[in-house]
């Protein structure tokens, strides 16, 4: 469940591949490249954080919305992803967990 996820849940999978499912097309393969802990703000999550993914070589951005994201060890997650633009490595996406 999403409320059980912590920064450590993702940190142990840095550098690994996730698949973003959208429409009827083949899933988009992305790499988890950063997990950032945020300042506590009194919200429902004890330790807010964000996870950033990169689609290597990708330039086309998927629209921000909830996607089914799969990982071989974490299983299937339904998370809200926001495109944050390309860098030299490809298109980047961010999921924020407050």
Secondary structure, DSSP 8 states (H G I E B T S, - for coil): -GGG--HHHHHTTTT-EEEEE-TTS--EEEEEEEEEE----SSSSSS-EEEEEEEET--S---SEEEEEEETTTEEEEEEEEEEEEETTEEEEEEEE-
